[in-house]
């Protein structure tokens, strides 16, 4: 807002406003929105596994190792770079560095994510996420035989006071809830079907670590294992209402080969 005022996009009673201007009852304030700045991101012909697409949205099965959008240290070969090659119009709306993105998966988490193809669809999806109307399901492997077979973890999450690059259970911060169901005990591990009622950063990884069942392969909050070089979290299910029609649709995808191989490794002892 300060930038818009400085650049003359805010008018009071038809005249360009100053930031220090005092307002009076009855003043008419007009906000002019400039066109979005074109993204400087480079489109890259990176293969995408598209599960569903219409004029409003794209549902992608993201590979592990792919960052959702550019960030310091990871400015190319991201999901956004690949999407720009597939749908060039993405660069003309929304955040210049995250066009169309409404939620994201961690770099080393595989699975389903939805991307909007225009402003109205993006706002529609953002509203669904805020209202917790989006259904998300994850397959997660944790160390230990988790009991009871069904449960919920409710613990507020915030920045770790000792290490600001990590998240932690911190009282008085943002509420978070994770529900789980044990699908199978495999050796000294448990394969879980997890749903999240909230979408906090690193929520699944921090919550299961906090109760003593760390995520297999997670080098930050979990436990290193000889059969995986990334965390065993796969977003296998995603359900929401299509912005174009309002119809509820649910999409699913299979475990990728590296996670299937990890389960086979454990079964073989």
C-alpha positions in Angstrom: 0.0 0.0 0.0 2.8 2.4 0.8 4.4 1.7 -2.6 1.0 2.4 -4.4 0.6 5.7 -2.5 4.2 6.7 -3.4 3.6 5.9 -7.1 0.4 7.9 -7.3 -2.1 5.0 -7.5 -4.2 6.2 -4.5 -6.5 9.2 -4.9 -8.5 11.1 -2.3 -11.4 13.1 -3.8 -9.9 12.7 -7.2 -6.4 14.0 -6.3 -3.2 12.1 -5.8 -2.8 11.3 -2.1 0.2 11.7 0.2 1.1 9.2 2.8 0.9 11.9 5.5 -2.5 13.1 4.4 -5.3 13.2 7.1 -8.6 11.9 6.1 -12.0 13.4 6.9 -15.5 11.9 7.1 -17.0 11.8 3.6 -13.7 11.6 1.7 -13.8 9.4 -1.4 -10.7 7.1 -1.6 -9.9 5.5 -5.0 -7.3 2.8 -5.4 -6.0 2.1 -8.9 -4.3 -1.3 -9.3 -1.4 -1.2 -11.8 -1.0 -4.2 -14.1 1.2 -6.9 -12.6 4.9 -6.8 -13.4 5.8 -9.6 -15.8 7.6 -12.4 -14.2 11.4 -12.6 -15.0 11.3 -16.4 -14.4 12.6 -18.5 -17.3 10.3 -21.2 -18.7 12.0 -24.6 -18.7 10.8 -27.6 -20.6 10.9 -29.9 -17.6 8.6 -32.9 -17.8 5.4 -32.7 -15.8 3.1 -35.5 -14.6 -0.3 -33.7 -15.1 -3.1 -35.6 -13.4 -5.9 -33.2 -14.4 -6.2 -29.9 -16.3 -9.0 -27.6 -17.4 -9.2 -23.9 -18.3 -8.9 -22.9 -14.6 -6.5 -25.3 -12.9 -3.7 -27.8 -13.3 -3.2 -30.8 -10.9 0.4 -32.0 -10.9 2.0 -35.1 -9.4 5.2 -33.4 -8.3 8.4 -35.4 -8.2 10.6 -35.5 -5.0 13.6 -33.2 -5.3 11.6 -30.5 -7.2 11.1 -27.2 -5.4 7.7 -25.7 -5.9 8.8 -22.1 -6.7 12.2 -20.3 -6.9 13.9 -19.4 -3.7 17.4 -18.5 -2.6 19.7 -21.3 -3.7 17.0 -22.8 -6.0 16.2 -20.5 -8.9 15.7 -23.0 -11.7 14.2 -26.4 -12.5 11.3 -25.6 -10.1 7.7 -26.5 -10.6 7.0 -22.9 -11.6 9.7 -22.9 -14.3 8.2 -26.1 -15.7 4.6 -24.7 -15.5 5.6 -21.6 -17.4 6.7 -23.7 -20.3 3.4 -25.6 -20.3 1.2 -22.5 -19.6 3.0 -19.2 -20.5 0.0 -17.1 -19.4 0.8 -17.9 -15.8 3.4 -15.1 -15.7 0.8 -12.4 -16.2 -1.0 -12.6 -12.8 -0.3 -13.1 -9.1 3.1 -13.1 -7.3 5.9 -12.6 -9.9 7.9 -15.5 -8.3 5.0 -17.8 -7.5 2.4 -17.4 -10.3 -0.6 -19.6 -9.8 0.7 -21.2 -6.6 -1.9 -21.6 -3.8 -0.1 -24.2 -1.7 3.2 -25.9 -1.8 4.9 -29.2 -1.0 8.3 -29.5 0.6 11.1 -30.0 -1.9 11.5 -33.7 -0.9 7.8 -34.4 -0.6 6.3 -36.0 -3.7 2.6 -36.0 -4.8 -0.3 -33.9 -5.8 -0.5 -30.1 -5.9 -3.0 -27.8 -7.6 -2.0 -24.6 -9.5 -4.4 -21.9 -10.7 -4.3 -20.7 -14.3 -5.8 -17.2 -13.7 -6.5 -14.7 -11.0 -10.1 -15.7 -10.3 -9.3 -19.4 -10.0 -6.4 -18.6 -7.7 -8.6 -16.6 -5.3 -11.2 -19.3 -5.4 -8.7 -22.0 -4.4 -7.1 -19.7 -1.7 -10.5 -19.3 -0.2 -11.1 -23.0 -0.2 -7.8 -23.6 1.6 -8.6 -20.8 4.1 -12.0 -22.4 4.8 -10.3 -25.8 5.3 -12.5 -27.2 2.5 -9.7 -28.9 0.7 -9.1 -32.6 1.5 -5.4 -33.6 1.6 -4.2 -37.2 2.2 -0.6 -38.3 2.7 1.2 -41.7 3.0 3.9 -41.4 5.7 6.3 -43.9 7.0 7.5 -43.4 10.6 10.0 -45.2 12.8 8.4 -47.3 15.5 5.1 -49.2 15.9 2.7 -46.4 16.4 -0.3 -47.0 18.8 -3.2 -46.4 19.0 -4.1 -47.3 15.4 -6.0 -44.0 15.0 -5.4 -40.7 16.5 -4.9 -36.9 16.3 -2.0 -34.7 17.1 -2.9 -31.2 18.2 0.1 -29.0 18.9 0.8 -25.3 17.9 3.7 -24.8 15.5 6.1 -21.9 15.2 9.7 -21.0 14.5 12.2 -22.9 16.7 13.5 -20.3 19.1 17.0 -22.0 19.0 17.1 -22.3 15.2 15.0 -20.0 13.1 15.3 -22.2 10.1 13.4 -25.0 11.8 9.8 -25.3 13.0 8.9 -26.6 16.4 6.0 -27.2 18.8 5.7 -23.8 20.5 2.8 -22.9 22.8 0.9 -19.8 21.9 1.7 -20.0 18.2 -0.4 -21.2 15.2 -2.7 -24.1 16.0 -2.1 -27.3 14.0 -3.9 -30.6 13.8 -2.8 -33.8 12.2 -5.0 -37.0 12.0 -3.6 -40.4 11.2 -4.6 -44.0 10.7 -2.1 -46.9 10.8 -2.4 -48.8 7.5 0.3 -51.3 8.4 3.1 -52.1 10.7 6.2 -53.1 8.7 9.1 -54.3 10.8 9.8 -51.6 13.2 8.0 -49.0 11.1 4.5 -47.8 10.6 2.9 -46.9 7.3 0.3 -44.2 8.0 -2.6 -42.5 6.1 -2.4 -38.9 7.3 -4.8 -36.0 6.9 -4.0 -32.5 7.9 -6.7 -30.1 9.1 -4.2 -27.2 8.9 -1.3 -26.6 6.5 1.5 -25.3 8.6 5.1 -25.4 7.4 6.7 -28.9 8.0 3.6 -29.9 10.0 3.6 -33.6 9.5 7.4 -33.9 10.1 7.4 -31.9 13.3 4.2 -33.4 14.8 5.3 -37.0 14.4 8.8 -36.2 15.7 7.2 -34.5 18.7 5.4 -37.7 19.8 8.4 -39.9 19.3 7.7 -41.5 15.9 10.0 -39.6 13.5 9.4 -39.7 9.7 11.8 -42.1 8.0 14.4 -40.5 5.8 13.8 -37.0 7.2 17.3 -35.6 7.9 16.0 -32.6 9.9 13.3 -33.7 12.2 13.2 -37.4 11.6 15.6 -40.3 11.4 18.1 -41.3 8.8 17.6 -44.7 7.2 19.8 -46.8 4.9 17.1 -47.3 2.3 16.0 -43.7 1.6 17.7 -40.5 0.8 14.6 -38.3 1.3 11.7 -38.1 3.7 8.9 -40.7 3.2 6.0 -38.4 2.7 3.8 -38.7 -0.4 0.7 -36.5 -1.0 -1.4 -39.2 -2.6 -4.8 -37.6 -2.4 -6.2 -34.1 -3.1 -9.8 -33.0 -3.2 -11.4 -29.6 -3.9 -14.2 -27.9 -5.8 -13.3 -27.0 -9.4 -13.4 -23.2 -9.7 -15.1 -23.4 -13.1 -18.1 -25.5 -12.0 -18.1 -25.8 -8.2 -18.1 -29.6 -8.6 -16.1 -31.5 -5.9 -13.4 -33.6 -7.4 -10.8 -35.8 -5.7 -7.6 -37.0 -7.3 -5.1 -39.7 -6.3 -1.7 -40.9 -7.4 0.4 -43.9 -6.6 3.5 -44.2 -4.5 6.7 -43.4 -6.5 9.2 -46.1 -7.1 11.7 -45.0 -4.5 9.1 -45.2 -1.7 7.8 -48.6 -3.0 11.4 -49.8 -2.9 11.8 -48.6 0.7 8.9 -50.7 1.8 10.2 -53.7 0.0 13.6 -53.2 1.7 12.0 -53.3 5.1 9.8 -56.3 4.3 13.0 -58.2 3.3 14.6 -57.4 6.6 
